[in-house]
Amino acid sequence: MRLYRCKTPTDRLCPCGRVARELKVAGLDFETDRVPLSAKPAHRQVIIELTGQPKVPVLVEDDGTATHDSRRIIERIRQLSGGEGS
C-alpha cells in the first residue's frame, strides 16, 4: 500500500498523521509519499489522477484501489486488518 500525505513531520497534527498511526497500529505494510503542502492542482497532479481532487490523505492499495478522506481510509484500514469499521 502507498499513503500519499502532506509534509507535516509528525503523526499527531493532521488527518494524514491519523491515517499513518492507524496503519501502524493495524500492522499493515505501507510506503509513504509526502506531497507538497500546496493543494494547487499543478503541485498534486498524481493525487488528482488517482481521486479527481487535490486533497490528501490518499491510500492506494496494492490492487490500485484509491481511497481518500481520512475517515473513509480509517474504515478501510479496519476492514483490511479485521477490525470493526467506525
N, CA, C and O atoms as a GROMACS GRO file, in nm:
protein
  344
    1MET      N    1   0.084  -0.117   0.000
    1MET     CA    2   0.000   0.000   0.000
    1MET      C    3   0.089   0.124   0.000
    1MET      O    4   0.204   0.121   0.043
    2ARG      N    5   0.031   0.231  -0.049
    2ARG     CA    6   0.103   0.358  -0.052
    2ARG      C    7   0.012   0.466   0.006
    2ARG      O    8  -0.104   0.480  -0.035
    3LEU      N    9   0.065   0.542   0.100
    3LEU     CA   10  -0.007   0.653   0.161
    3LEU      C   11   0.050   0.784   0.108
    3LEU      O   12   0.168   0.814   0.130
    4TYR      N   13  -0.031   0.860   0.039
    4TYR     CA   14   0.006   0.994  -0.003
    4TYR      C   15  -0.041   1.087   0.108
    4TYR      O   16  -0.158   1.087   0.146
    5ARG      N   17   0.051   1.166   0.158
    5ARG     CA   18   0.019   1.253   0.270
    5ARG      C   19   0.092   1.385   0.260
    5ARG      O   20   0.180   1.402   0.175
    6CYS      N   21   0.056   1.478   0.346
    6CYS     CA   22   0.122   1.608   0.348
    6CYS      C   23   0.262   1.595   0.408
    6CYS      O   24   0.302   1.488   0.453
    7LYS      N   25   0.335   1.704   0.405
    7LYS     CA   26   0.473   1.702   0.455
    7LYS      C   27   0.485   1.733   0.604
    7LYS      O   28   0.596   1.749   0.653
    8THR      N   29   0.375   1.740   0.675
    8THR     CA   30   0.381   1.762   0.820
    8THR      C   31   0.469   1.654   0.881
    8THR      O   32   0.443   1.535   0.860
    9PRO      N   33   0.573   1.692   0.957
    9PRO     CA   34   0.672   1.595   1.004
    9PRO      C   35   0.628   1.505   1.120
    9PRO      O   36   0.703   1.416   1.161
   10THR      N   37   0.510   1.526   1.171
   10THR     CA   38   0.465   1.445   1.284
   10THR      C   39   0.338   1.370   1.248
   10THR      O   40   0.268   1.407   1.154
   11ASP      N   41   0.308   1.265   1.322
   11ASP     CA   42   0.184   1.190   1.301
   11ASP      C   43   0.074   1.236   1.396
   11ASP      O   44  -0.024   1.164   1.416
   12ARG      N   45   0.087   1.353   1.454
   12ARG     CA   46  -0.010   1.399   1.554
   12ARG      C   47  -0.090   1.522   1.514
   12ARG      O   48  -0.192   1.551   1.577
   13LEU      N   49  -0.048   1.594   1.410
   13LEU     CA   50  -0.109   1.724   1.385
   13LEU      C   51  -0.211   1.732   1.273
   13LEU      O   52  -0.272   1.837   1.254
   14CYS      N   53  -0.231   1.625   1.199
   14CYS     CA   54  -0.318   1.637   1.083
   14CYS      C   55  -0.387   1.503   1.052
   14CYS      O   56  -0.349   1.400   1.108
   15PRO      N   57  -0.487   1.504   0.965
   15PRO     CA   58  -0.554   1.380   0.927
   15PRO      C   59  -0.459   1.279   0.863
   15PRO      O   60  -0.477   1.158   0.879
   16CYS      N   61  -0.359   1.327   0.792
   16CYS     CA   62  -0.261   1.236   0.731
   16CYS      C   63  -0.189   1.155   0.839
   16CYS      O   64  -0.167   1.035   0.824
   17GLY      N   65  -0.152   1.221   0.947
   17GLY     CA   66  -0.086   1.154   1.058
   17GLY      C   67  -0.178   1.054   1.126
   17GLY      O   68  -0.133   0.947   1.168
   18ARG      N   69  -0.304   1.088   1.137
   18ARG     CA   70  -0.401   0.995   1.198
   18ARG      C   71  -0.409   0.866   1.117
   18ARG      O   72  -0.414   0.757   1.173
   19VAL      N   73  -0.410   0.880   0.984
   19VAL     CA   74  -0.414   0.762   0.897
   19VAL      C   75  -0.285   0.681   0.913
   19VAL      O   76  -0.290   0.558   0.922
   20ALA      N   77  -0.171   0.748   0.916
   20ALA     CA   78  -0.043   0.678   0.933
   20ALA      C   79  -0.039   0.602   1.064
   20ALA      O   80   0.007   0.488   1.069
   21ARG      N   81  -0.088   0.664   1.171
   21ARG     CA   82  -0.092   0.596   1.302
   21ARG      C   83  -0.181   0.472   1.294
   21ARG      O   84  -0.145   0.367   1.346
   22GLU      N   85  -0.295   0.485   1.230
   22GLU     CA   86  -0.389   0.373   1.220
   22GLU      C   87  -0.327   0.257   1.141
   22GLU      O   88  -0.344   0.140   1.177
   23LEU      N   89  -0.255   0.289   1.033
   23LEU     CA   90  -0.187   0.185   0.955
   23LEU      C   91  -0.083   0.112   1.040
   23LEU      O   92  -0.071  -0.010   1.033
   24LYS      N   93  -0.009   0.188   1.120
   24LYS     CA   94   0.094   0.126   1.206
   24LYS      C   95   0.030   0.038   1.312
   24LYS      O   96   0.078  -0.073   1.336
   25VAL      N   97  -0.075   0.085   1.375
   25VAL     CA   98  -0.145   0.006   1.478
   25VAL      C   99  -0.202  -0.122   1.418
   25VAL      O  100  -0.199  -0.227   1.482
   26ALA      N  101  -0.253  -0.113   1.296
   26ALA     CA  102  -0.310  -0.231   1.230
   26ALA      C  103  -0.204  -0.328   1.182
   26ALA      O  104  -0.234  -0.442   1.146
   27GLY      N  105  -0.078  -0.283   1.181
   27GLY     CA  106   0.031  -0.370   1.139
   27GLY      C  107   0.036  -0.392   0.988
   27GLY      O  108   0.090  -0.492   0.942
   28LEU      N  109  -0.019  -0.299   0.912
   28LEU     CA  110  -0.020  -0.311   0.767
   28LEU      C  111   0.106  -0.246   0.708
   28LEU      O  112   0.146  -0.138   0.751
   29ASP      N  113   0.166  -0.312   0.612
   29ASP     CA  114   0.284  -0.258   0.545
   29ASP      C  115   0.241  -0.151   0.447
   29ASP      O  116   0.146  -0.169   0.371
   30PHE      N  117   0.312  -0.038   0.449
   30PHE     CA  118   0.280   0.069   0.356
   30PHE      C  119   0.403   0.156   0.333
   30PHE      O  120   0.493   0.162   0.416
   31GLU      N  121   0.404   0.220   0.220
   31GLU     CA  122   0.506   0.318   0.186
   31GLU      C  123   0.441   0.455   0.192
   31GLU      O  124   0.320   0.468   0.177
   32THR      N  125   0.522   0.557   0.215
   32THR     CA  126   0.471   0.692   0.227
   32THR      C  127   0.529   0.781   0.119
   32THR      O  128   0.650   0.781   0.095
   33ASP      N  129   0.443   0.857   0.055
   33ASP     CA  130   0.486   0.963  -0.037
   33ASP      C  131   0.433   1.093   0.020
   33ASP      O  132   0.312   1.111   0.035
   34ARG      N  133   0.523   1.183   0.051
   34ARG     CA  134   0.482   1.314   0.101
   34ARG      C  135   0.472   1.410  -0.017
   34ARG      O  136   0.566   1.422  -0.096
   35VAL      N  137   0.359   1.476  -0.027
   35VAL     CA  138   0.333   1.566  -0.140
   35VAL      C  139   0.341   1.711  -0.092
   35VAL      O  140   0.329   1.737   0.028
   36PRO      N  141   0.360   1.805  -0.184
   36PRO     CA  142   0.369   1.946  -0.144
   36PRO      C  143   0.248   1.991  -0.063
   36PRO      O  144   0.137   1.942  -0.082
   37LEU      N  145   0.272   2.083   0.028
   37LEU     CA  146   0.164   2.134   0.112
   37LEU      C  147   0.058   2.206   0.031
   37LEU      O  148  -0.060   2.202   0.066
   38SER      N  149   0.097   2.272  -0.075
   38SER     CA  150   0.002   2.344  -0.158
   38SER      C  151  -0.093   2.247  -0.225
   38SER      O  152  -0.050   2.148  -0.286
   39ALA      N  153  -0.221   2.274  -0.215
   39ALA     CA  154  -0.320   2.189  -0.279
   39ALA      C  155  -0.351   2.233  -0.421
   39ALA      O  156  -0.450   2.190  -0.480
   40LYS      N  157  -0.264   2.320  -0.478
   40LYS     CA  158  -0.284   2.364  -0.616
   40LYS      C  159  -0.273   2.244  -0.708
   40LYS      O  160  -0.186   2.159  -0.690
   41PRO      N  161  -0.359   2.237  -0.807
   41PRO     CA  162  -0.357   2.122  -0.898
   41PRO      C  163  -0.220   2.092  -0.959
   41PRO      O  164  -0.185   1.975  -0.974
   42ALA      N  165  -0.144   2.192  -0.992
   42ALA     CA  166  -0.013   2.169  -1.052
   42ALA      C  167   0.082   2.097  -0.958
   42ALA      O  168   0.173   2.027  -1.003
   43HIS      N  169   0.063   2.113  -0.828
   43HIS     CA  170   0.152   2.053  -0.729
   43HIS      C  171   0.109   1.913  -0.686
   43HIS      O  172   0.186   1.840  -0.624
   44ARG      N  173  -0.013   1.876  -0.718
   44ARG     CA  174  -0.065   1.747  -0.672
   44ARG      C  175  -0.130   1.669  -0.786
   44ARG      O  176  -0.236   1.609  -0.770
   45GLN      N  177  -0.065   1.670  -0.901
   45GLN     CA  178  -0.121   1.605  -1.019
   45GLN      C  179  -0.146   1.456  -0.996
   45GLN      O  180  -0.247   1.403  -1.041
   46VAL      N  181  -0.055   1.388  -0.928
   46VAL     CA  182  -0.071   1.244  -0.902
   46VAL      C  183  -0.198   1.219  -0.821
   46VAL      O  184  -0.272   1.125  -0.849
   47ILE      N  185  -0.221   1.302  -0.720
   47ILE     CA  186  -0.340   1.287  -0.635
   47ILE      C  187  -0.467   1.308  -0.718
   47ILE      O  188  -0.565   1.235  -0.703
   48ILE      N  189  -0.465   1.409  -0.804
   48ILE     CA  190  -0.582   1.438  -0.887
   48ILE      C  191  -0.608   1.321  -0.982
   48ILE      O  192  -0.724   1.285  -1.005
   49GLU      N  193  -0.503   1.264  -1.037
   49GLU     CA  194  -0.521   1.149  -1.127
   49GLU      C  195  -0.582   1.030  -1.054
   49GLU      O  196  -0.661   0.954  -1.112
   50LEU      N  197  -0.546   1.012  -0.928
   50LEU     CA  198  -0.598   0.899  -0.850
   50LEU      C  199  -0.742   0.919  -0.804
   50LEU      O  200  -0.821   0.824  -0.805
   51THR      N  201  -0.776   1.042  -0.762
   51THR     CA  202  -0.904   1.062  -0.695
   51THR      C  203  -0.993   1.169  -0.757
   51THR      O  204  -1.111   1.179  -0.722
   52GLY      N  205  -0.941   1.248  -0.848
   52GLY     CA  206  -1.020   1.356  -0.907
   52GLY      C  207  -1.022   1.483  -0.824
   52GLY      O  208  -1.090   1.579  -0.861
   53GLN      N  209  -0.950   1.486  -0.715
   53GLN     CA  210  -0.943   1.604  -0.629
   53GLN      C  211  -0.800   1.614  -0.572
   53GLN      O  212  -0.728   1.514  -0.571
   54PRO      N  213  -0.757   1.732  -0.524
   54PRO     CA  214  -0.617   1.750  -0.484
   54PRO      C  215  -0.586   1.725  -0.336
   54PRO      O  216  -0.473   1.747  -0.293
   55LYS      N  217  -0.682   1.680  -0.259
   55LYS     CA  218  -0.661   1.670  -0.114
   55LYS      C  219  -0.600   1.537  -0.072
   55LYS      O  220  -0.626   1.433  -0.132
   56VAL      N  221  -0.519   1.542   0.032
   56VAL     CA  222  -0.463   1.423   0.095
   56VAL      C  223  -0.519   1.414   0.236
   56VAL      O  224  -0.564   1.516   0.290
   57PRO      N  225  -0.519   1.297   0.297
   57PRO     CA  226  -0.450   1.175   0.259
   57PRO      C  227  -0.526   1.094   0.154
   57PRO      O  228  -0.647   1.105   0.137
   58VAL      N  229  -0.446   1.011   0.084
   58VAL     CA  230  -0.499   0.915  -0.012
   58VAL      C  231  -0.425   0.784   0.013
   58VAL      O  232  -0.302   0.782   0.022
   59LEU      N  233  -0.499   0.676   0.025
   59LEU     CA  234  -0.440   0.544   0.041
   59LEU      C  235  -0.466   0.464  -0.086
   59LEU      O  236  -0.580   0.450  -0.129
   60VAL      N  237  -0.357   0.412  -0.145
   60VAL     CA  238  -0.368   0.330  -0.265
   60VAL      C  239  -0.328   0.188  -0.228
   60VAL      O  240  -0.216   0.163  -0.184
   61GLU      N  241  -0.421   0.096  -0.246
   61GLU     CA  242  -0.394  -0.044  -0.215
   61GLU      C  243  -0.314  -0.108  -0.328
   61GLU      O  244  -0.302  -0.050  -0.436
   62ASP      N  245  -0.261  -0.225  -0.302
   62ASP     CA  246  -0.177  -0.294  -0.400
   62ASP      C  247  -0.249  -0.321  -0.531
   62ASP      O  248  -0.185  -0.330  -0.636
   63ASP      N  249  -0.382  -0.334  -0.527
   63ASP     CA  250  -0.458  -0.359  -0.650
   63ASP      C  251  -0.493  -0.230  -0.724
   63ASP      O  252  -0.562  -0.234  -0.826
   64GLY      N  253  -0.447  -0.115  -0.674
   64GLY     CA  254  -0.471   0.013  -0.738
   64GLY      C  255  -0.591   0.089  -0.687
   64GLY      O  256  -0.615   0.202  -0.730
   65THR      N  257  -0.668   0.030  -0.597
   65THR     CA  258  -0.784   0.096  -0.540
   65THR      C  259  -0.739   0.215  -0.456
   65THR      O  260  -0.657   0.199  -0.366
   66ALA      N  261  -0.792   0.333  -0.486
   66ALA     CA  262  -0.756   0.454  -0.412
   66ALA      C  263  -0.873   0.498  -0.325
   66ALA      O  264  -0.988   0.504  -0.371
   67THR      N  265  -0.843   0.530  -0.201
   67THR     CA  266  -0.943   0.581  -0.107
   67THR      C  267  -0.893   0.714  -0.054
   67THR      O  268  -0.778   0.726  -0.013
   68HIS      N  269  -0.980   0.814  -0.055
   68HIS     CA  270  -0.942   0.944   0.003
   68HIS      C  271  -1.042   0.980   0.112
   68HIS      O  272  -1.148   0.918   0.122
   69ASP      N  273  -1.008   1.077   0.190
   69ASP     CA  274  -1.082   1.120   0.309
   69ASP      C  275  -1.039   1.031   0.426
   69ASP      O  276  -1.057   0.910   0.424
   70SER      N  277  -0.981   1.094   0.527
   70SER     CA  278  -0.922   1.019   0.638
   70SER      C  279  -1.022   0.925   0.705
   70SER      O  280  -0.984   0.814   0.745
   71ARG      N  281  -1.147   0.965   0.720
   71ARG     CA  282  -1.245   0.876   0.784
   71ARG      C  283  -1.269   0.750   0.702
   71ARG      O  284  -1.273   0.639   0.756
   72ARG      N  285  -1.284   0.768   0.572
   72ARG     CA  286  -1.305   0.651   0.485
   72ARG      C  287  -1.181   0.562   0.483
   72ARG      O  288  -1.192   0.439   0.483
   73ILE      N  289  -1.064   0.624   0.483
   73ILE     CA  290  -0.940   0.546   0.483
   73ILE      C  291  -0.930   0.463   0.610
   73ILE      O  292  -0.893   0.346   0.605
   74ILE      N  293  -0.960   0.523   0.723
   74ILE     CA  294  -0.952   0.450   0.850
   74ILE      C  295  -1.054   0.336   0.852
   74ILE      O  296  -1.023   0.228   0.902
   75GLU      N  297  -1.172   0.357   0.800
   75GLU     CA  298  -1.270   0.248   0.789
   75GLU      C  299  -1.212   0.134   0.705
   75GLU      O  300  -1.226   0.017   0.740
   76ARG      N  301  -1.149   0.170   0.594
   76ARG     CA  302  -1.091   0.068   0.506
   76ARG      C  303  -0.976  -0.006   0.575
   76ARG      O  304  -0.965  -0.128   0.562
   77ILE      N  305  -0.893   0.066   0.647
   77ILE     CA  306  -0.783   0.002   0.721
   77ILE      C  307  -0.838  -0.099   0.820
   77ILE      O  308  -0.786  -0.210   0.833
   78ARG      N  309  -0.943  -0.061   0.889
   78ARG     CA  310  -1.004  -0.152   0.987
   78ARG      C  311  -1.064  -0.275   0.920
   78ARG      O  312  -1.058  -0.385   0.975
   79GLN      N  313  -1.120  -0.258   0.801
   79GLN     CA  314  -1.170  -0.374   0.726
   79GLN      C  315  -1.056  -0.466   0.687
   79GLN      O  316  -1.065  -0.588   0.702
   80LEU      N  317  -0.949  -0.408   0.637
   80LEU     CA  318  -0.834  -0.487   0.593
   80LEU      C  319  -0.765  -0.561   0.707
   80LEU      O  320  -0.711  -0.670   0.688
   81SER      N  321  -0.768  -0.501   0.825
   81SER     CA  322  -0.698  -0.562   0.938
   81SER      C  323  -0.790  -0.652   1.021
   81SER      O  324  -0.746  -0.711   1.120
   82GLY      N  325  -0.917  -0.661   0.980
   82GLY     CA  326  -1.010  -0.747   1.053
   82GLY      C  327  -1.075  -0.679   1.171
   82GLY      O  328  -1.149  -0.743   1.247
   83GLY      N  329  -1.050  -0.550   1.189
   83GLY     CA  330  -1.114  -0.474   1.297
   83GLY      C  331  -1.249  -0.426   1.253
   83GLY      O  332  -1.289  -0.447   1.138
   84GLU      N  333  -1.319  -0.361   1.343
   84GLU     CA  334  -1.453  -0.309   1.312
   84GLU      C  335  -1.441  -0.176   1.242
   84GLU      O  336  -1.349  -0.099   1.269
   85GLY      N  337  -1.534  -0.147   1.153
   85GLY     CA  338  -1.544  -0.015   1.091
   85GLY      C  339  -1.601   0.084   1.190
   85GLY      O  340  -1.662   0.044   1.289
   86SER      N  341  -1.582   0.210   1.164
   86SER     CA  342  -1.634   0.310   1.258
   86SER      C  343  -1.771   0.358   1.224
   86SER      O  344  -1.826   0.442   1.296
   0.00000   0.00000   0.00000
